[in-house]
Amino acid sequence: MNILVLHSDIAAGAPPEELDTLVAAEAVAKALTVRGHKAQQAAFRQEELSVLLTRTAPDIVFNLVEGVDGQGRLAPIAPEMLATAGMRFTGATAQAMALTNDKPLTKQKLCAAGLATPDWAVPPDWRGLSDGRWIVKATLEDASLGLDDACVVDASWVKARTAQCVTRFGGDWFAERYVEGREFNIAVLDGRILPMAEMRFERWPEGKPRIVGYDAKWEEDSTGWNGTVRAFGVEKNEPRLAEQLCAACEAAWRLFDLSGFARVDFRVDEEGRPLILEINTNPCISPDAGFAAAAAAAGLSYEALIEAIVEAA
């Protein structure tokens, strides 16, 4: 097939989480070529999309647009425009992406469906904010924006931390109750649960919050990068927990009408209860990222993974 690999329009000097989109696009295009497809790459620009689609005439668009003008909250514009143009494309619909990008709204929908998620509070009334530790997060952005060593605070500091983040990064922020527990990042491919990865915090400095923060994802040679270790095997070693995680992933896939590929992130609390943190409908698909690692654990080469995503479209 003729496949257009559409990625974010990355500005010069962009941060590493944005530059990674170009790495993914190059890898996807190479994998598609290996599988016998004709692959073209292009940046998503709203005003030029119609001309681009006419010029390239793709059978399918491989959508890797993670943000528009550097803003993740605008990523749903790409699938919306592709759908309007009548194009077949990989990944989630605009509606599913917009809903899951909004973390508090996602949590409302999870709770209404009986799926466990940590408590949360949003400004300006901060209803539900009570004593204990909270993690302040961006409402509509991902890539661990703002998740540094100071993002986990006592309840009395939530408003101040939120104000700092608004000043530094802009956008909207909210607070989620911090769960001191195990973390799982689970890849789902066309509704199929891939081998489930636990992110373990090894040789972790005292006082550093046990989270997969910005440094763990994007700052090579940092304590977070070197201390977060991906491990598989929960299905064999803890079948009951694996069953609960799997059931929650399947329920979330149906609830949000997901398609293509997605990642569901969990914390498992001290009582062994899995709680859904977030649902990422546009997870990193680079060869060295977690999704590809889960596919490899399932016996899928990187090229076979990319082909499966195309077939799901």
DOBA-77665 format. One record per residue (C-alpha): residue number from 1; chain; x, y, z. Coordinates in Angstrom, 2 decimals, padded with zeros to 5 digits. Each point is the difference from the previous one (the first is absolute). Layout:
N
+------+-------+---------+---------+---------+
! voza ! marpa !      xx !      yy !      zz !
+------+-------+---------+---------+---------+
!  NUM !     A !       X !       Y !       Z !
...
+------+-------+---------+---------+---------+
This chain:
313
+------+-------+---------+---------+---------+
! voza ! marpa !      xx !      yy !      zz !
+------+-------+---------+---------+---------+
!    1 !     A !  000.00 !  000.00 !  000.00 !
!    2 !     A !  000.89 !  003.66 ! -000.28 !
!    3 !     A !  000.22 !  001.21 !  003.60 !
!    4 !     A !  000.53 !  003.55 !  001.17 !
!    5 !     A !  001.79 !  000.25 !  003.37 !
!    6 !     A ! -001.40 !  003.23 !  001.40 !
!    7 !     A !  001.82 !  001.47 !  002.98 !
!    8 !     A ! -000.01 !  003.16 !  002.09 !
!    9 !     A !  001.54 !  003.10 ! -001.51 !
!   10 !     A !  003.07 !  000.27 !  002.21 !
!   11 !     A !  001.65 !  003.41 !  000.40 !
!   12 !     A !  003.74 !  000.49 !  000.15 !
!   13 !     A !  001.29 ! -000.33 !  003.56 !
!   14 !     A ! -003.06 ! -001.97 !  001.13 !
!   15 !     A !  000.23 ! -001.94 !  003.30 !
!   16 !     A !  000.88 ! -003.73 ! -000.12 !
!   17 !     A ! -003.58 ! -001.22 !  000.44 !
!   18 !     A ! -000.91 !  001.78 ! -003.25 !
!   19 !     A !  003.14 ! -001.01 ! -001.89 !
!   20 !     A ! -000.79 ! -003.63 !  000.83 !
!   21 !     A ! -002.94 !  000.25 ! -002.40 !
!   22 !     A !  002.47 !  000.36 ! -002.87 !
!   23 !     A !  001.91 ! -003.06 !  001.21 !
!   24 !     A ! -003.24 ! -001.97 !  000.05 !
!   25 !     A ! -001.03 !  001.22 ! -003.46 !
!   26 !     A !  003.33 ! -001.04 ! -001.51 !
!   27 !     A ! -000.20 ! -003.43 !  001.64 !
!   28 !     A ! -003.60 ! -000.57 ! -001.09 !
!   29 !     A !  000.76 !  001.00 ! -003.58 !
!   30 !     A !  002.99 ! -002.35 ! -000.08 !
!   31 !     A ! -002.07 ! -002.86 !  001.43 !
!   32 !     A ! -002.74 !  000.55 ! -002.56 !
!   33 !     A !  002.56 ! -000.05 ! -002.82 !
!   34 !     A !  001.42 ! -003.27 !  001.31 !
!   35 !     A ! -003.52 ! -001.44 ! -000.11 !
!   36 !     A ! -000.33 !  000.96 ! -003.66 !
!   37 !     A ! -002.04 !  003.17 !  000.29 !
!   38 !     A !  000.77 !  003.38 ! -001.53 !
!   39 !     A !  000.52 !  002.38 !  002.92 !
!   40 !     A !  000.08 !  003.79 ! -000.13 !
!   41 !     A !  000.55 !  002.32 !  002.95 !
!   42 !     A ! -001.44 !  003.46 !  000.55 !
!   43 !     A ! -000.68 !  002.48 !  002.80 !
!   44 !     A ! -003.59 !  000.83 !  000.89 !
!   45 !     A ! -000.96 !  003.57 ! -000.83 !
!   46 !     A ! -003.70 !  000.79 !  000.08 !
!   47 !     A !  000.02 !  002.43 ! -002.89 !
!   48 !     A !  001.95 ! -002.39 ! -002.25 !
!   49 !     A ! -001.61 ! -003.35 !  000.79 !
!   50 !     A ! -002.44 ! -000.06 ! -002.92 !
!   51 !     A !  002.77 !  000.73 ! -002.50 !
!   52 !     A !  002.26 ! -002.58 !  001.66 !
!   53 !     A ! -002.64 ! -002.75 ! -000.22 !
!   54 !     A ! -000.67 !  000.82 ! -003.65 !
!   55 !     A !  003.69 ! -000.02 ! -000.85 !
!   56 !     A !  000.90 ! -003.20 !  001.86 !
!   57 !     A ! -003.31 ! -001.88 ! -000.60 !
!   58 !     A !  000.52 ! -002.43 !  002.89 !
!   59 !     A ! -002.02 ! -003.16 !  000.55 !
!   60 !     A !  000.47 !  000.44 !  003.75 !
!   61 !     A !  001.44 !  002.73 !  002.22 !
!   62 !     A !  002.17 ! -001.19 !  002.89 !
!   63 !     A ! -000.88 !  002.67 !  002.54 !
!   64 !     A !  002.89 !  001.02 !  002.25 !
!   65 !     A ! -001.22 !  003.53 !  000.71 !
!   66 !     A !  000.51 !  000.43 !  003.74 !
!   67 !     A ! -000.53 !  003.74 !  000.09 !
!   68 !     A ! -000.72 !  003.08 ! -002.06 !
!   69 !     A !  002.09 !  003.13 !  000.53 !
!   70 !     A !  001.72 ! -001.85 !  002.84 !
!   71 !     A ! -003.27 ! -000.61 !  001.86 !
!   72 !     A ! -001.10 ! -003.58 !  000.66 !
!   73 !     A ! -003.54 !  001.12 !  000.73 !
!   74 !     A ! -000.36 !  000.88 ! -003.70 !
!   75 !     A !  001.04 ! -003.44 ! -001.27 !
!   76 !     A ! -003.64 ! -001.07 ! -000.69 !
!   77 !     A ! -000.13 !  002.58 ! -002.81 !
!   78 !     A !  001.96 ! -002.39 ! -002.24 !
!   79 !     A ! -002.34 ! -003.03 !  000.19 !
!   80 !     A ! -003.01 !  002.31 ! -000.23 !
!   81 !     A !  001.29 !  001.52 ! -003.24 !
!   82 !     A !  000.99 ! -003.40 ! -001.38 !
!   83 !     A ! -003.46 ! -001.38 !  000.72 !
!   84 !     A ! -001.64 !  003.03 ! -001.62 !
!   85 !     A !  002.16 ! -000.58 ! -003.08 !
!   86 !     A ! -001.22 ! -003.61 ! -000.14 !
!   87 !     A !  003.45 ! -001.43 !  000.71 !
!   88 !     A !  000.71 ! -003.31 !  001.68 !
!   89 !     A !  002.52 !  000.54 !  002.80 !
!   90 !     A !  001.65 ! -001.87 !  002.85 !
!   91 !     A ! -000.69 !  000.45 !  003.69 !
!   92 !     A ! -002.82 !  001.62 !  001.91 !
!   93 !     A ! -002.84 !  002.15 ! -001.25 !
!   94 !     A !  000.01 !  003.70 !  000.77 !
!   95 !     A ! -002.80 ! -000.49 !  002.53 !
!   96 !     A !  001.82 ! -002.75 !  001.91 !
!   97 !     A !  003.26 !  001.94 ! -000.06 !
!   98 !     A ! -001.58 !  003.24 !  001.23 !
!   99 !     A ! -001.80 ! -001.78 !  002.82 !
!  100 !     A !  003.01 ! -001.94 !  001.27 !
!  101 !     A !  002.28 !  003.06 ! -000.35 !
!  102 !     A ! -002.17 !  001.67 !  002.64 !
!  103 !     A !  001.15 ! -001.82 !  003.13 !
!  104 !     A ! -002.71 !  001.18 !  002.46 !
!  105 !     A ! -002.73 ! -000.70 ! -002.56 !
!  106 !     A !  001.48 ! -003.45 ! -000.59 !
!  107 !     A ! -000.07 ! -000.65 !  003.74 !
!  108 !     A ! -003.64 !  001.07 !  000.21 !
!  109 !     A ! -000.90 ! -002.47 ! -002.72 !
!  110 !     A !  002.04 ! -002.78 !  001.64 !
!  111 !     A ! -001.73 !  000.55 !  003.34 !
!  112 !     A ! -003.44 !  000.04 ! -001.60 !
!  113 !     A !  000.80 ! -003.36 ! -001.58 !
!  114 !     A !  001.20 ! -001.49 !  003.28 !
!  115 !     A !  003.69 ! -000.04 ! -000.95 !
!  116 !     A !  002.40 !  000.96 !  002.79 !
!  117 !     A !  002.14 !  003.12 ! -000.31 !
!  118 !     A !  001.72 !  002.14 !  002.64 !
!  119 !     A ! -001.99 !  002.89 !  001.48 !
!  120 !     A !  000.53 !  003.39 ! -001.60 !
!  121 !     A ! -000.81 !  003.68 !  000.47 !
!  122 !     A ! -000.21 !  002.86 ! -002.48 !
!  123 !     A !  000.09 !  003.77 !  000.36 !
!  124 !     A ! -001.47 !  002.38 !  000.83 !
!  125 !     A ! -002.01 ! -001.66 !  002.79 !
!  126 !     A !  002.37 ! -002.97 !  000.53 !
!  127 !     A ! -002.90 ! -002.13 !  001.19 !
!  128 !     A !  001.24 ! -003.26 !  001.51 !
!  129 !     A !  003.45 !  001.27 !  000.90 !
!  130 !     A !  000.82 ! -001.47 !  003.41 !
!  131 !     A !  003.02 ! -000.75 !  002.16 !
!  132 !     A !  002.71 ! -002.16 ! -001.49 !
!  133 !     A !  002.37 !  000.07 ! -002.96 !
!  134 !     A ! -001.11 !  001.12 ! -003.45 !
!  135 !     A !  001.66 !  000.14 ! -003.40 !
!  136 !     A ! -000.61 !  003.11 ! -002.09 !
!  137 !     A ! -000.47 ! -000.80 ! -003.70 !
!  138 !     A ! -000.75 !  001.77 ! -003.26 !
!  139 !     A ! -003.67 ! -000.42 ! -000.87 !
!  140 !     A !  000.39 ! -000.24 ! -003.77 !
!  141 !     A !  003.69 ! -000.74 ! -000.67 !
!  142 !     A !  002.03 ! -003.19 !  000.21 !
!  143 !     A !  003.68 ! -001.03 ! -000.36 !
!  144 !     A !  000.34 !  000.49 !  003.79 !
!  145 !     A ! -000.04 !  003.78 ! -000.37 !
!  146 !     A !  000.75 !  001.57 !  003.38 !
!  147 !     A !  000.53 ! -003.31 !  001.77 !
!  148 !     A !  003.24 !  000.73 !  001.83 !
!  149 !     A !  001.22 ! -000.73 !  003.52 !
!  150 !     A ! -002.22 !  002.78 !  001.42 !
!  151 !     A ! -003.30 ! -001.06 ! -001.59 !
!  152 !     A ! -001.11 ! -002.16 !  002.95 !
!  153 !     A ! -001.10 !  002.28 !  002.84 !
!  154 !     A ! -002.07 !  000.05 !  003.15 !
!  155 !     A ! -003.57 !  001.21 ! -000.42 !
!  156 !     A !  000.86 !  003.41 !  001.46 !
!  157 !     A !  002.47 !  000.62 ! -002.86 !
!  158 !     A ! -002.20 ! -001.10 ! -002.92 !
!  159 !     A ! -001.24 !  003.50 ! -000.89 !
!  160 !     A !  003.49 !  001.50 !  000.14 !
!  161 !     A !  001.47 ! -002.78 ! -002.14 !
!  162 !     A ! -002.83 !  000.42 ! -002.50 !
!  163 !     A !  000.66 !  003.73 ! -000.24 !
!  164 !     A !  003.70 ! -000.67 ! -000.62 !
!  165 !     A ! -000.83 ! -002.42 ! -002.84 !
!  166 !     A ! -002.45 !  002.41 ! -001.61 !
!  167 !     A !  002.65 !  002.71 !  000.07 !
!  168 !     A !  002.73 ! -002.24 ! -001.37 !
!  169 !     A ! -001.88 ! -002.12 ! -002.53 !
!  170 !     A ! -003.40 !  001.66 ! -000.50 !
!  171 !     A ! -003.19 ! -002.01 ! -000.45 !
!  172 !     A ! -002.21 ! -001.68 !  002.58 !
!  173 !     A !  001.13 ! -002.13 !  002.94 !
!  174 !     A ! -001.68 ! -002.23 !  002.57 !
!  175 !     A !  000.92 ! -002.20 !  002.95 !
!  176 !     A ! -000.19 ! -003.78 !  000.26 !
!  177 !     A !  000.42 ! -001.87 !  003.27 !
!  178 !     A !  003.46 ! -001.52 !  000.00 !
!  179 !     A ! -000.01 ! -003.79 !  000.27 !
!  180 !     A !  003.19 ! -001.45 !  001.43 !
!  181 !     A ! -000.02 ! -003.31 ! -001.82 !
!  182 !     A !  001.08 ! -002.00 ! -003.02 !
!  183 !     A ! -000.36 !  001.42 ! -003.51 !
!  184 !     A ! -001.07 ! -001.84 ! -003.14 !
!  185 !     A ! -000.01 !  001.38 ! -003.56 !
!  186 !     A ! -002.08 ! -002.35 ! -002.12 !
!  187 !     A !  000.00 !  000.03 ! -003.80 !
!  188 !     A ! -003.21 ! -000.91 ! -001.82 !
!  189 !     A !  000.14 ! -000.81 ! -003.71 !
!  190 !     A ! -003.35 ! -000.04 ! -001.80 !
!  191 !     A ! -001.67 ! -001.16 !  003.21 !
!  192 !     A !  002.66 ! -002.64 !  000.76 !
!  193 !     A !  001.83 !  000.35 !  003.30 !
!  194 !     A !  003.72 ! -000.37 ! -000.60 !
!  195 !     A !  002.34 ! -001.34 !  002.71 !
!  196 !     A ! -000.42 !  002.34 !  002.96 !
!  197 !     A !  002.97 !  002.12 !  001.04 !
!  198 !     A !  000.71 !  001.06 !  003.55 !
!  199 !     A !  002.17 !  003.08 !  000.45 !
!  200 !     A !  002.22 ! -000.72 !  002.99 !
!  201 !     A !  001.82 !  002.70 !  001.93 !
!  202 !     A !  003.46 ! -001.41 !  000.75 !
!  203 !     A !  002.88 !  001.67 !  001.85 !
!  204 !     A ! -002.41 !  002.85 !  000.61 !
!  205 !     A !  001.22 !  003.00 !  002.02 !
!  206 !     A ! -001.76 !  000.62 !  003.29 !
!  207 !     A ! -002.53 !  002.81 ! -000.27 !
!  208 !     A ! -000.34 ! -000.20 ! -003.77 !
!  209 !     A ! -003.65 ! -000.78 ! -000.91 !
!  210 !     A ! -000.45 ! -003.43 ! -001.54 !
!  211 !     A ! -001.46 !  001.12 ! -003.31 !
!  212 !     A !  000.93 ! -000.35 ! -003.66 !
!  213 !     A !  000.71 !  003.71 ! -000.20 !
!  214 !     A !  001.40 !  002.26 ! -002.69 !
!  215 !     A !  003.61 ! -000.96 !  000.76 !
!  216 !     A ! -000.82 ! -003.72 ! -000.18 !
!  217 !     A ! -001.41 !  000.43 ! -003.50 !
!  218 !     A !  002.20 !  002.63 ! -001.60 !
!  219 !     A !  003.23 !  000.69 !  001.90 !
!  220 !     A !  002.57 ! -002.69 ! -000.76 !
!  221 !     A !  002.47 ! -000.78 !  002.78 !
!  222 !     A ! -002.34 !  001.56 !  002.59 !
!  223 !     A ! -000.90 ! -001.83 !  003.20 !
!  224 !     A ! -003.54 ! -000.44 ! -001.25 !
!  225 !     A !  001.09 ! -001.34 ! -003.38 !
!  226 !     A !  002.38 ! -002.56 !  001.50 !
!  227 !     A ! -002.18 ! -000.88 !  002.98 !
!  228 !     A ! -003.23 ! -000.91 ! -001.83 !
!  229 !     A !  000.28 ! -003.58 ! -001.21 !
!  230 !     A ! -002.63 ! -001.71 ! -002.15 !
!  231 !     A ! -000.84 ! -003.56 !  001.03 !
!  232 !     A ! -002.38 ! -002.57 ! -001.47 !
!  233 !     A ! -001.41 ! -003.17 !  001.55 !
!  234 !     A ! -002.99 !  001.00 !  002.14 !
!  235 !     A ! -002.24 ! -002.38 ! -001.97 !
!  236 !     A !  002.09 ! -002.97 !  001.17 !
!  237 !     A !  001.06 !  001.23 !  003.43 !
!  238 !     A ! -003.21 !  001.67 !  001.18 !
!  239 !     A ! -002.89 ! -001.35 ! -002.10 !
!  240 !     A ! -002.72 !  001.53 !  002.19 !
!  241 !     A !  001.45 !  003.49 ! -000.33 !
!  242 !     A !  000.56 ! -000.54 ! -003.72 !
!  243 !     A ! -003.64 ! -001.00 ! -000.38 !
!  244 !     A ! -001.14 !  003.22 !  001.71 !
!  245 !     A !  002.28 !  002.17 ! -002.12 !
!  246 !     A ! -001.12 ! -001.72 ! -003.17 !
!  247 !     A ! -003.69 !  000.39 !  000.86 !
!  248 !     A !  000.45 !  003.71 !  000.73 !
!  249 !     A !  001.82 !  000.55 ! -003.31 !
!  250 !     A ! -002.71 ! -001.78 ! -001.95 !
!  251 !     A ! -002.73 !  001.98 !  001.77 !
!  252 !     A !  001.81 !  003.29 ! -000.70 !
!  253 !     A !  000.47 ! -000.93 ! -003.66 !
!  254 !     A ! -003.75 ! -000.52 ! -000.36 !
!  255 !     A ! -000.99 !  002.97 !  002.16 !
!  256 !     A !  001.98 !  002.54 ! -002.02 !
!  257 !     A ! -000.64 ! -001.70 ! -003.35 !
!  258 !     A !  003.74 ! -000.28 ! -000.64 !
!  259 !     A !  001.54 ! -001.23 ! -003.22 !
!  260 !     A !  003.40 ! -000.85 ! -001.41 !
!  261 !     A !  002.38 !  000.18 !  002.92 !
!  262 !     A !  000.02 !  001.56 !  003.45 !
!  263 !     A !  001.71 ! -000.24 !  003.39 !
!  264 !     A ! -001.72 ! -000.21 !  003.37 !
!  265 !     A !  002.03 !  001.08 !  003.05 !
!  266 !     A ! -000.71 ! -001.38 !  003.47 !
!  267 !     A !  001.04 !  000.27 !  003.59 !
!  268 !     A ! -000.57 ! -003.01 !  002.23 !
!  269 !     A ! -000.63 !  001.14 !  003.57 !
!  270 !     A !  001.08 ! -001.65 !  003.23 !
!  271 !     A ! -003.16 ! -002.13 ! -000.01 !
!  272 !     A !  000.86 ! -001.38 ! -003.42 !
!  273 !     A ! -002.73 !  001.95 ! -001.78 !
!  274 !     A !  000.81 !  001.28 ! -003.52 !
!  275 !     A ! -000.96 !  003.63 ! -000.58 !
!  276 !     A !  000.02 !  001.54 ! -003.48 !
!  277 !     A !  002.15 !  003.14 ! -000.12 !
!  278 !     A ! -000.30 !  000.97 ! -003.66 !
!  279 !     A ! -000.87 ! -001.31 ! -003.45 !
!  280 !     A !  002.38 !  001.00 ! -002.78 !
!  281 !     A ! -001.53 ! -000.33 ! -003.47 !
!  282 !     A !  003.18 !  001.24 ! -001.67 !
!  283 !     A !  002.82 ! -001.80 !  001.86 !
!  284 !     A !  003.59 !  000.19 ! -001.15 !
!  285 !     A !  000.59 ! -002.55 ! -002.76 !
!  286 !     A !  003.78 !  000.40 ! -000.34 !
!  287 !     A !  001.97 ! -003.27 ! -000.15 !
!  288 !     A !  001.50 !  000.58 !  003.46 !
!  289 !     A ! -003.29 !  000.94 !  001.68 !
!  290 !     A ! -002.22 ! -002.09 !  002.24 !
!  291 !     A ! -002.59 ! -000.89 ! -002.63 !
!  292 !     A !  002.61 ! -001.57 ! -002.26 !
!  293 !     A !  001.48 ! -001.82 !  003.02 !
!  294 !     A ! -003.40 ! -001.50 !  000.81 !
!  295 !     A ! -000.43 ! -001.06 ! -003.62 !
!  296 !     A !  003.42 ! -001.65 !  000.07 !
!  297 !     A ! -000.97 ! -001.86 !  003.17 !
!  298 !     A ! -003.02 ! -001.28 ! -001.94 !
!  299 !     A !  002.27 ! -001.27 ! -002.78 !
!  300 !     A ! -000.70 !  002.86 ! -002.43 !
!  301 !     A !  002.87 !  001.67 ! -001.82 !
!  302 !     A ! -000.16 !  003.76 ! -000.33 !
!  303 !     A ! -000.95 ! -000.36 ! -003.66 !
!  304 !     A ! -002.80 ! -002.44 !  000.91 !
!  305 !     A ! -001.28 !  002.44 !  002.64 !
!  306 !     A ! -000.21 !  002.85 ! -002.51 !
!  307 !     A ! -001.71 ! -002.29 ! -002.51 !
!  308 !     A ! -002.55 ! -001.02 !  002.65 !
!  309 !     A ! -000.80 !  003.64 !  000.72 !
!  310 !     A ! -000.56 !  000.58 ! -003.72 !
!  311 !     A ! -002.22 ! -003.07 ! -000.24 !
!  312 !     A ! -002.06 !  001.24 !  002.95 !
!  313 !     A ! -000.76 !  003.15 ! -001.99 !
+------+-------+---------+---------+---------+
